Amino acid sequence: QSLFPQIPVSSTKGATGHTLGASGALGVAFSLMALQEQVLPPCVGLRETEFNLNLVKKADSHPLKHILCFSFGFGGQNAVLAMAKG
């Protein structure tokens, strides 16, 4: 938090539910759409959190240059994609 205190954090799983094998592709699609439209999707259904994060509570315009898309699967199948607006 001392290095990156204002980094917004979002999740679309509350809006889409668990899409199993399609979740990684949907995460990339949402990330690319956010970069193109310069709007961060909200964490649907979020009420409270025990972590001190800058969670996106409502869709809002934000100047985006880079996005990290994390995908965590069953059995330890994990991936991270870094995307940039070119």
C-alpha positions as a Markdown table, in Angstrom:
| # | Residue | x | y | z |
|---|---|---|---|---|
| 1 | Gln | 0.0 | 0.0 | 0.0 |
| 2 | Ser | 2.9 | 2.4 | 0.6 |
| 3 | Leu | 4.1 | 1.8 | -3.0 |
| 4 | Phe | 0.8 | 1.8 | -4.8 |
| 5 | Pro | -1.9 | 3.3 | -2.5 |
| 6 | Gln | -4.4 | 4.3 | -5.1 |
| 7 | Ile | -4.5 | 1.3 | -7.4 |
| 8 | Pro | -8.2 | 0.4 | -8.1 |
| 9 | Val | -9.1 | -3.3 | -7.6 |
| 10 | Ser | -12.2 | -4.8 | -9.4 |
| 11 | Ser | -13.8 | -8.2 | -9.9 |
| 12 | Thr | -16.5 | -9.2 | -12.3 |
| 13 | Lys | -17.3 | -12.6 | -10.7 |
| 14 | Gly | -20.2 | -11.0 | -8.7 |
| 15 | Ala | -21.8 | -10.0 | -12.0 |
| 16 | Thr | -21.1 | -13.1 | -14.0 |
| 17 | Gly | -21.0 | -15.9 | -11.4 |
| 18 | His | -18.5 | -18.6 | -11.8 |
| 19 | Thr | -18.0 | -19.4 | -15.5 |
| 20 | Leu | -15.5 | -22.3 | -14.9 |
| 21 | Gly | -13.4 | -22.7 | -18.0 |
| 22 | Ala | -14.5 | -19.4 | -19.6 |
| 23 | Ser | -13.6 | -17.3 | -16.6 |
| 24 | Gly | -10.1 | -16.5 | -17.9 |
| 25 | Ala | -11.4 | -15.4 | -21.3 |
| 26 | Leu | -14.1 | -13.3 | -19.7 |
| 27 | Gly | -11.6 | -11.6 | -17.5 |
| 28 | Val | -9.5 | -10.7 | -20.5 |
| 29 | Ala | -12.6 | -9.4 | -22.4 |
| 30 | Phe | -13.7 | -7.3 | -19.4 |
| 31 | Ser | -10.1 | -6.0 | -19.0 |
| 32 | Leu | -9.8 | -5.0 | -22.7 |
| 33 | Met | -13.2 | -3.4 | -22.6 |
| 34 | Ala | -12.2 | -1.4 | -19.5 |
| 35 | Leu | -9.0 | -0.2 | -21.3 |
| 36 | Gln | -11.0 | 0.8 | -24.4 |
| 37 | Glu | -13.9 | 2.5 | -22.6 |
| 38 | Gln | -11.7 | 3.9 | -19.8 |
| 39 | Val | -14.3 | 2.7 | -17.3 |
| 40 | Leu | -13.7 | 0.3 | -14.4 |
| 41 | Pro | -16.4 | -2.4 | -13.7 |
| 42 | Pro | -17.7 | -2.5 | -10.1 |
| 43 | Cys | -17.4 | -5.3 | -7.7 |
| 44 | Val | -21.1 | -6.3 | -7.8 |
| 45 | Gly | -22.5 | -7.4 | -4.5 |
| 46 | Leu | -19.6 | -6.1 | -2.5 |
| 47 | Arg | -20.7 | -4.8 | 0.9 |
| 48 | Glu | -17.7 | -5.0 | 3.2 |
| 49 | Thr | -14.2 | -6.2 | 3.1 |
| 50 | Glu | -11.6 | -7.0 | 5.7 |
| 51 | Phe | -8.8 | -5.7 | 3.5 |
| 52 | Asn | -7.8 | -2.1 | 3.0 |
| 53 | Leu | -8.0 | -2.0 | -0.8 |
| 54 | Asn | -9.2 | 0.6 | -3.2 |
| 55 | Leu | -12.2 | -1.6 | -4.4 |
| 56 | Val | -14.3 | -0.3 | -7.2 |
| 57 | Lys | -17.8 | 0.0 | -5.8 |
| 58 | Lys | -19.5 | 1.6 | -8.8 |
| 59 | Ala | -18.7 | 1.8 | -12.5 |
| 60 | Asp | -16.6 | 4.9 | -12.9 |
| 61 | Ser | -14.4 | 6.5 | -15.6 |
| 62 | His | -10.7 | 6.3 | -14.8 |
| 63 | Pro | -7.6 | 7.1 | -16.9 |
| 64 | Leu | -6.3 | 3.6 | -17.6 |
| 65 | Lys | -3.0 | 2.8 | -19.3 |
| 66 | His | -2.3 | -0.7 | -17.9 |
| 67 | Ile | -4.4 | -3.5 | -16.5 |
| 68 | Leu | -3.4 | -6.8 | -14.7 |
| 69 | Cys | -5.9 | -9.6 | -15.1 |
| 70 | Phe | -5.6 | -12.4 | -12.6 |
| 71 | Ser | -7.2 | -15.8 | -13.1 |
| 72 | Phe | -7.1 | -18.4 | -10.3 |
| 73 | Gly | -8.4 | -21.9 | -11.1 |
| 74 | Phe | -9.1 | -25.1 | -9.3 |
| 75 | Gly | -6.1 | -27.3 | -8.6 |
| 76 | Gly | -3.6 | -24.4 | -8.6 |
| 77 | Gln | -4.1 | -23.3 | -12.3 |
| 78 | Asn | -3.2 | -19.6 | -12.1 |
| 79 | Ala | -2.4 | -17.0 | -14.7 |
| 80 | Val | -1.8 | -13.3 | -14.9 |
| 81 | Leu | -2.0 | -11.1 | -18.0 |
| 82 | Ala | -0.6 | -7.6 | -18.3 |
| 83 | Met | -2.3 | -5.4 | -20.9 |
| 84 | Ala | -1.6 | -1.9 | -22.0 |
| 85 | Lys | -3.4 | 0.7 | -24.0 |
| 86 | Gly | -1.3 | 1.3 | -27.1 |
